Amino acid sequence: MLRVKRLNGSENAPPTRTSVKSMGTRLRSSIADPNRKRRARTAHGAKHMHATKSKGKSPATLEFEVTSMSAPPPPVADVEMQDVEPQPSRTKKTYRLPKELLRPAFQEISKETLLSVEPELGEDLPDIEYIRDAMEELGPGLLRATSSVRATPLKDALPSEIAITINDHSDYPPPTHMLAIYPKDVPGNARRQVTLVPTHSVVLALHCARLPKLKASPPTPSYTTEDRTELVVPIQPLCLPSPAAFSHLSVFLYTKRADHLLKSLLPCPPPPTLDEDRTQLPAFAARLADTYTLQALLLHVNSVHGLWQNAIVLGVHIDELWDQIDLAWEVLLSAMAISARTPHLMLKRPSALPPAAETASPAPDPDSAASTPTA
C-alpha cells in the first residue's frame, strides 16, 4: 500500500484541500443553474449513428505504394573499404486503406456505471445530455488538473495504486484514476509498453458506452502545500488498439473542441471553415501533397485510424468526434491520392486542382516509418 506523505510538516494535521467541491456537487449545481444555456445538439448522435453507412457493404479500398528510408549501416572496419560511404536502404510497401471509416451502431452509456463512479449525482439522474453539457463547462479546468500531474516512476510490476503530485492551483477536483494503457498485440518477444494517463472517471463514464468496470476510487485524503497536492489514486489497466492515439480522444472528451481535434490529426492547420465548406478540401489536400511525402502523410493516417479504433472499442458516440474523423480521413487520403497521381480516386472533380498539384516534388522523408492496418 502506498502512503501519502503529509507535506505540511505535521503528522496529525488534517487535509487542507477541503475547499475543493466534489465532481458530483459541481455537476448538480451546474445542471440546476437556471442561467446556464444548454447547447443544441442531435440527441445521442441519432443523425449519424443509425445511418445505413454502418450496415452496408465494406467500403472500397485504395492502394498506395510508400517508399521508406532506413538508416545506413555502421561504417565498415576494413581499411580497404573506408572510402565507401554507407548508404541508406529504400523499402517499398503497399498499403490498402478503406476509402471511408465505418461508424459503429449507437450504444447508450450505462446510468449504473455513471452512478457507480459519481454516486453524488443521485438516483434522480437527469437526462444524460444535460450532464454532458454541464461537463463541457468543467472539462477544460479538469484537463488542466490532469496535465499538471506528476507520478512516481513505475518499476517492473504494475501496482494497484500510485502516488501522484498535482501542480495545479485551481479548485478543480483532482484525477480519480491513473489509466495504464497497453496494446493488445506485441510483436515477437518485445516488452509490452504501458502508458500512464491520469483521468477523471466521470468523464469516461459519460461518453464511453463500452467502458470496462473501473476500480473503486477510495476517498483518499489529499495533502497540499502552497504549490502542490499529493494523493493516491488507483491504477486502471486498459487495453486499446492504439495507445499512442488515446491522447486525441482523451483531450476531446474533456474539451469537446472539434476544431482542435482536427488540427491535431493533420500535418498542418486546415482552413478555419473547412468543416462547413468542403469545396476547400481539394486545394488544401493539394497543398498537403505538395508539402509532405506519402510516408509523412501515412503517419497521420495511422493516428486517425488509431483514434477510430479506440473510439469503437470504448463505445464513444459523439457526432463532432466522428465528423472530424471522417473529415481528417478524407483530407489525408485525398492528399495521398494526389501525391500518387491518382486524384480521381478520392476527388470527384480532379480538374479543379491547381495545375502544380499533380507534378509537385515531395518533401524529404521523415526519420521514422509507419505502418497501417489493412482494414
N, C-alpha and C positions, 0 to 999 in steps of 0.2 A: 504494500500500500504506500503510495506516495504521500508525503506530508508537506503541507504548505508552511513555509517559514513566515512568521509574523514580522512584517517589515517595520512596524512602528516601535520595535525595541522592547516591548513588554509582552511577556508570555501570557499574561492574564487580561490583556486589553481586548475589548470586543472588536468585531469587524467594523471598518469605517466606511464601507461602500453601501451603507444602508439607505442613502438618498436616491439610489437608482431604482426607478419603478420597474416592476416586472414586465415581461413582454405581454402577458395576458391583460394586465391592468392598462397598459398603453393602448392595446388594440381595442379594448372595450370602450375606453374614453374617446378614442378617435371615431369609432363607429357611432357612438351616441352624440357626437358633436353635431348640432343642427346646422352649423355654418360650413361644414365640410361638404364639398361638391363631389358627387360620385361621377367618375368618368364613364362615359357611354361606351359600351362595347357589345359585341355579339355574345350572347350567353354561351359560355362553355365552348367557344370555338365552333359552334354548330355550322357556321358558314363554310368551313373548310374540312373539318374532321370527318364528316359523313359524306364527303364527295365521292363520286364513283371512281375518282382517281386512285383511292386506296384499295379498290376492289377489282380493278380491271387487270388487263394483261401486263406482263412485265414491260417496263419501258425499253425503248430502243437503246442500244449501246453504241458508243463511239470508241474508235481505236486511235491511240496516239503512240508513236514511236519516240521515246525520250532517250537522249544520249546524256550519260553522266560521266563525269571525270573522277577517276580515283587518284589518290596521292601517289607520287612517284616512289619507286622502291629506294631503299637506302643506298648510298654510294658503295660501289664495289671496292673491296680492299686490294684487289690485284693491281700491282703497279702498272702493268701494261694496259689496263682498262681505265686508268684515271682520266684520260681525255674524253671518255664517253659520258655525256650528261644523261642521268636517269630521266626517263620520260614518263609522264602520267599516262595511264591507260584509259581508253574510251570503252564504255559499255553501253550497248543499246538494249532497251527493253520495251516491249509493247504493253500498254495499259488499256484495259477495257473499262470504260466508265459509263454508267447509265446516263441517258440524256436528262432525266429528271429523277429526283429522290422522292419515293413514295411516302405518303403520310400514313401513320397508323390510325386505326379506328379509335374513336374517342372513348376514354375511360374516366369516370369521375373519381375524384380523390375520396378517401375514406374519412368520414367525420370521426369515426372511432380513433383512427390514427392521429388525427389532429388534436382531439381531446386528450389523448394519452401523452402527447408532448407538451400541451398547453392546457391543463385542466381548468385554469382560471377563466377560460372563455365561457365555461358553464354549459349546462345541458340545454339551455335555451339558445343554442348556437344559431346566429343569424345566417342569412344567405352567404355562401362561400364568396361570392363576388364582392360583397361588402367588406369582408375581411381582407381580401386581396387588395382592394382599393385602399384600405387603411394601411396595409403593409407597405404600399408604394410610398407613402409619406415617411415611413420609418426606415425603409430599405437603405438609402444612401448612408444614413448615420450608422446603421448596423454594419454595413460593409466597411466603413472606416474603422470600426472596432475590430473587425476580423483582420484587416490589413495591418493593424498595429501589433498583432500577436507575435510573440517570440516563444518558442517551445524548447524544452530541454532535448538535446540530441538523443536519438534512439540508438540502442546497441543492436545486437543480432536478433533478439527476440522482440516481438511486438507486445508491449504491456497492455493491460486492460484500461489504464488511465494514464494521464500525462499532466505534468505541471506546466502551466503557461504564464507568461508575463504579458500584460496588456498596457502598452504605452499610449493610452488614449485618455484624454482629459474630459471627454464629454460624459453625459449621464446616460448613454445608451447601454442596455444590458450587454454583458459580455457573451461570447460564444458559449454554446451549451455542449458542443461535441467537437472532437477532432476526427475528421474523416481520414481513414488510412486507405487511400485509393490504390488499387493494384490491377494489373491487366489479367485477363483470363488465360491467355496463351503466352508462354515464354519459350522462345526458340532454343532448341538444344539443351545444354546444361547451364544456360545463362541464369544468373541470380534474379529472382523476382524483385523488381523495384517497387517501393511503396512511397507514394506521395502524400504528405500530410496537409490537410486543408481544414482550417477552423471554420465552423459554421454554426448557424442558429437552427435548431431542429424545426422550429415552426415555419421557417422559410421553405425548407424541403417538404414538409408535410402539407403545405398549402398548394404546392404545384406538382408534386411527384406522385402520381396515382399508383405507381408500382414500387414505392419506396420500401426497402426491407425494414423489418421491425428494428427500431432504434433502441439502443441500450438506455436504461433509465439514467437520467441526469440527476444525481443526488443534490440536495440543497447544500452544496459545499460552500462554506463561508469564504469570502474573498477579503484580502488584506491589502490596504493601499498606503502609499506614501503620497507626497505631493506630485510625483511624476509617474507612478506606475501602480499597477494592481497585479496581484498574483493569486491564482486559484488552480484547482484541479478539475479536469473535465474527462469524461470517458472517451476512449478511442473506439471509433465505429468502423470496422472493416467494410469496404465497399468495392466490389468487383465491377469494373466498367470496361467496355471495349476499347476506349481511348482515354486513359488517364490524362494525357497531355492536353486534350481538348476540354477537360472539365472546367477549366477556369473561365472559358467563354460562357458556358451555361450558368455557372455559379454567379458571376457578375451580373448577368442579365436578370436572373431571378431576384436579385437584390434591388436593381435599379430600374428595370423594365425600359431601359433606353435602347430602342431598336436601332437608332442611328449609330450609337457607339458600338453595338454588336456588329453591324455591317462593316464599319471601319476596321474592326479588329480581325475580320475574316478576309480582307482584301489586301493586296500588296501596297496600295496607296489609297487615300481618301477618294470616294466616289463623288460625283456631282451631288450637291445637297438635296436636289429634288428628284434624284434617280428613282426613288421608290414610287413617286407619284407620276413621273413622266418617263415611261420606258423607251420612248423614242431616243433618249440619250444613251441607251445601252450600247448600240453598235459603235459609236465614236469612242466611248470610254473603253470598251473591250479592245478596240483597235489600238488605243494608247497603251494599254497593258501589254498587248502583243508586241508593240514597238519598243517597249522598255524592258520587259522581262523574258527570260528564256522559258521554254516548256518545262524544264526542270524546276525553275523557280516558281512557276505557276502551280506545278504539281504539289509543291509543299503546302500551298494554301488550299488546294483541293483536298488534300489529306486532312487538314484542320476542319474544313466544313463537313467532310464525311464523318470524322470522329465526333463532332458535335451532334450530327444527325443520329449516329448510333447511340450515343449516350442519352439523348432525349427520348428515344424509343424505349431503351432499357428501363429508364426511370419513369416512363409514362407521363411526360410533360406535354400538355396540350394548351399552348398559348398561341393565338393567331399571329401575333407580332414575331414570335420566335420562328415559326415555320415560314412566314413570309420572307424573312431575311435569309433563312437557309436557302429557300428557293431562288431568291434574287442573287445571292452570292454564288451559288452553283451555276446559274445561267451565265453570269458575267464571266466567271473563270473558264467555263467550258467554251464560251464564245471566243474568249481571248486565245485559248489553246487552238481552237479550230482555225482562227485567223492566222496564228503563227505557223500552223501546219499547212497553210494554203488551201484549206477546205472550209471557208467561212459559211458555205451554203448548208453545211451540216447542222448549224445552230441558228443562223440568221436567215430570216425569210427574204430579206432584200439585200444581198451582199453588195449590190451595185451602189448602195448608199454609203459604203465605207469610203474613207479618204483614200485617194489613189496610192499613197505611200504605205498604207497599212499592210498590203499584201506582199510588199517587197522589202519590208524593213529588216535590218540586220539585228539579230538577237544580242542581248547583253551577255556578258560573261556568266558562266555557270556559277551558282553558289557553292560553298565549300561542302555542304552536306547533301547526301542523296535522299530521295524519298521513295516510298512505296505505298501503293493504294490498293485496297481490296478490289477484286474483280467482280463486284456485286452484279 
